[in-house]
Amino acid sequence: MSQTQSPAAGDDVLLSVRNLSKHFPTANGVVKAVEDVSFDVRRGHIVGIVGESGSGKTTAGRCILRLVEPSEGEAIFDGVDLFKLSQKALRAYRRRMQIIFQDPYSSLNPRMRVGDIIGEAIDTHRLAKGAARQARIAELLTRVGLSPEHARRYPHEFSGGQRQRIGIARALAVEPELIVADEPVSALDVSVQAQVLNLVQELQKELGLTMLFISHDLTVVEYLCDDIVVLYLGRVMEQGPAREVYANPRHPYTRALLSTAPIPDPTVRRERVILQGDIPSPLDPPSGCVFRTRCPFAIDACATTVPPRETVSPGHTVACIRQAELASLDIRKVSA
Amino acid sequence: MAAVSITPAPRITTLILQRKTLAIGLAVILAIALLALFAPLIAPYAPNKLSIVNRLKPPSATWLFGTDEFGRDIFSRTIYAGRLSLTVGAAATALAGVIGITLGIVAGFFRRADTVIARIVDAMMAFPDILLAIALVAALGPSLATVIVALGIVYAPRLARIVRASTLVIRELPYVEAARALGVPTWRIMTRHVLRNLVSPILVQATFIFAYAMLAEASLSFLGVGVSPEIPTWGTMIAAGRQYVGQADWMTIFPGVAIILSVLSLQLVGDGLRDLLDPRLRKDL
């Protein structure tokens, strides 16, 4: 499968995830949180991982950073398989990839001053000492839109948006190449989401960062990302260049997700694809296509075959056995 | 602290004086400790000086706290007894702290160690405190050091449990994950991120252990497995006064008040320190 899954293989690929699986053994059976997920992240690009809660998007991000040990697969980062590294060898790579968390409250140690939180990143990798260290902390704080005086304050003295900026400063402190942003704005007030998103985008452009942007918000992903991967119950439903997937969604699940996003134009009408019910239990996923239980187009064959990934245009793949016949059916937009 | 100091941090004395309970607690416990420390200079009589004619005298100008059944001055004995009682309390608490915190944090972090540690802790908690202490002292032979070691071991599981439970919660929090993502070594995560956030429950538990240890020492002395009976402790004084409660209640009241005052003041200190060390409750910064 990995041969068919290299839409952007080449020198500019910084991270290449191949057949990533994560299974959690539980008392009631094995939860397949992530199953056979593959994608590439090109240098300086942003890949969005989209899905509902429980889709495995967060687990996938954690696995790549080895914060959760993956069960299977490879994550080739700059030519090295991160999953094969020992904890000791991994430490050197920690500097090259960082994470921004969803919850700005629990992601900062309440007993550490902001300067120490950012300083810990600098100290761990021995990047600077003494005055240079202070200067670097001040620089980072300024960079994310805070002021150097904030270094001696504690996290509880800041708002959610400011805390998220501190989290971003901590991630940037080690000058990483890859940043996994795990729903960095979904815990924030709508009014500050845009500010933080703009900051993330600005920093990404300026520092040439490569990003894995995990989100359930499709409008955010459309705005930010170059490529997207749509996950459902840990499996990839559809993936490809963002523009292509948004303009031409082929998987019924992607279509359903996209139809929930509002279009800021009152004259445009859209037929909504309403999904019935909840995401099924990952302990007992449906046979065949995992999405079939909620798919409005499911047929008997969907229960028997795991849909193979089919390439519909360069780099754009869909895992749906009916994608070809559904392609003609434009259910995304019906113009008024 | 490796803090970024742009303006100097407020002085520690200012921080303490701003908190009345902490200041009062510290003042009382310091006074008791100083009385004990300088007992030879302060005590009007030698603590073991017998005076049969003056037995069971009530408190008066001559005998501030009265005398006991052998005519020994209760005031002198009370301040002398503070030396041992406070030593036992402090040393046993410190030992219980070192053992309990280490076991708890290791158990909370390493699943394999946890199965062993949790079982040992449960087994120890199944024994009544005093019984376990007696067994340990009996095995090691009675002396000041063994009493401290025994009490330290007896009270360690209480801390181990609290620390383990909190560690299990904290180690899953995103800020610990962030530290791991940065490659911060495990021992530093344990101290900087986990232990620092455990200060409050540990302090509260430690003040209790201090009190329990002083009382347990009294029980051990009463049962004859404590520190040598010639050296007075508050516990042995209360134990001795028990028989005379009807005729000479001062024999139990004064050492009892000493215990109450030290425990109370230590709890005030513990409370105050907990607030002082919690940045969310420090309004002065």
Contacts between the chains, C-beta under 8 A, distances in Angstrom:
chain1	res1	chain2	res2	distance
A	65	B	181	5.7
A	67	B	177	5.6
A	67	B	180	6.0
A	67	B	181	6.0
A	90	B	183	7.5
A	91	B	183	4.3
A	94	B	181	6.5
A	94	B	182	6.0
A	94	B	183	3.4
A	95	B	183	6.9
A	97	B	181	7.9
A	98	B	181	6.3
A	98	B	182	7.5
A	99	B	177	7.5
A	99	B	178	6.9
A	99	B	181	4.8
A	101	B	174	4.6
A	101	B	177	7.4
A	101	B	178	6.6
A	102	B	174	7.8
A	103	B	174	5.8
A	106	B	173	5.0
A	106	B	174	4.8
A	106	B	175	6.4
A	107	B	173	7.9
A	107	B	174	3.8
A	107	B	175	5.4
A	107	B	177	7.8
A	107	B	178	5.8
A	108	B	175	5.7
A	109	B	175	4.5
A	109	B	192	7.6
A	109	B	193	5.5
A	109	B	196	7.3
A	109	B	197	7.1
A	110	B	197	7.0
A	110	B	279	6.7
A	110	B	280	6.5
A	111	B	196	4.6
A	111	B	197	5.7
A	111	B	199	7.8
A	111	B	277	7.8
A	111	B	278	7.6
A	111	B	279	6.1
A	112	B	192	7.4
A	112	B	196	7.5
A	113	B	3	5.3
A	113	B	4	6.8
A	113	B	279	7.9
A	115	B	3	6.3
A	115	B	4	3.3
A	116	B	1	7.9
A	116	B	2	6.3
A	116	B	3	6.1
A	116	B	4	7.4
A	119	B	2	6.6
A	119	B	4	7.1
A	120	B	179	6.9
A	120	B	182	6.7
A	120	B	184	6.4
A	120	B	192	7.4
A	121	B	182	5.2
A	123	B	2	7.7
A	124	B	182	5.2
A	124	B	183	5.6
A	124	B	184	5.2
A	125	B	182	7.8
A	125	B	183	7.1
A	134	B	4	5.7
A	137	B	4	6.2
A	148	B	6	7.5
A	149	B	6	6.2
A	151	B	4	4.2
A	151	B	6	7.0
A	152	B	3	6.4
A	152	B	4	5.4
A	152	B	5	6.8
A	152	B	6	5.7
A	152	B	7	7.6
A	152	B	285	7.9
A	153	B	285	7.6
A	154	B	279	3.9
A	154	B	280	7.2
A	154	B	285	7.5
A	156	B	279	6.7
A	156	B	280	4.8
A	167	B	178	7.5
A	170	B	178	6.6
A	170	B	182	7.7
A	174	B	182	6.8
